[in-house]
Amino acid sequence: MCEANAYLIRGNSEELFMEAVDIVENEGGFLKMRNIFGEQKRIKGVIRRMALVEHKILIEETE
């Protein structure tokens, strides 16, 4: 499988935001994500790091 889990950066830790993310789209400062189960989430933020071998997307929220 090629999906990844998305995490929010919270200080020095990472908080799971969404599992099994398949699609990430940029919508004017928002990140829209959809996973393999059809669930969708949106967050105002930026991708700080993608580690595809680790199946991990790190997101920093913005205001």
C-alpha positions as CSV (number, residue, x, y, z in Angstrom):
1,M,0.0,0.0,0.0
2,C,1.1,3.6,-0.7
3,E,-1.0,5.5,1.8
4,A,0.5,7.5,4.7
5,N,-0.6,8.7,8.1
6,A,-0.8,12.4,8.6
7,Y,0.4,14.0,11.9
8,L,0.1,17.5,13.4
9,I,3.2,18.9,14.9
10,R,2.4,19.9,18.5
11,G,5.5,21.3,20.2
12,N,8.0,18.4,20.3
13,S,5.4,15.7,19.6
14,E,3.3,14.5,16.7
15,E,-0.5,14.0,17.0
16,L,-2.2,11.7,14.6
17,F,-4.6,13.7,12.4
18,M,-5.7,11.1,9.8
19,E,-4.8,7.5,9.0
20,A,-4.3,5.9,5.6
21,V,-4.2,9.2,3.6
22,D,-4.4,8.6,-0.1
23,I,-4.8,12.1,-1.5
24,V,-3.5,15.5,-0.3
25,E,-4.6,18.7,-2.2
26,N,-3.8,22.4,-1.6
27,E,-6.8,24.6,-1.5
28,G,-5.7,28.2,-0.9
29,G,-3.8,27.7,2.3
30,F,-5.9,24.6,3.4
31,L,-4.8,21.0,3.0
32,K,-7.6,18.8,2.0
33,M,-7.0,15.1,2.6
34,R,-8.9,11.9,1.7
35,N,-8.1,8.5,2.9
36,I,-8.7,5.0,1.5
37,F,-11.9,4.7,3.5
38,G,-13.4,7.8,1.8
39,E,-13.2,10.0,4.8
40,Q,-12.2,13.7,4.2
41,K,-10.6,16.3,6.4
42,R,-9.4,19.8,5.9
43,I,-6.9,21.8,7.9
44,K,-5.3,25.2,7.5
45,G,-1.6,24.4,7.4
46,V,1.5,23.5,5.5
47,I,3.3,20.2,5.0
48,R,6.6,20.4,6.9
49,R,7.9,17.0,5.9
50,M,6.9,13.9,4.0
51,A,8.7,10.6,4.7
52,L,7.2,8.3,2.1
53,V,9.3,5.2,3.1
54,E,7.9,5.7,6.7
55,H,4.4,6.5,5.3
56,K,4.3,9.7,7.3
57,I,3.1,13.3,6.5
58,L,4.0,16.0,9.1
59,I,1.7,19.1,9.1
60,E,2.1,22.4,10.8
61,E,-1.1,24.3,11.4
62,T,-1.3,28.0,10.4
63,E,-3.7,30.7,11.4
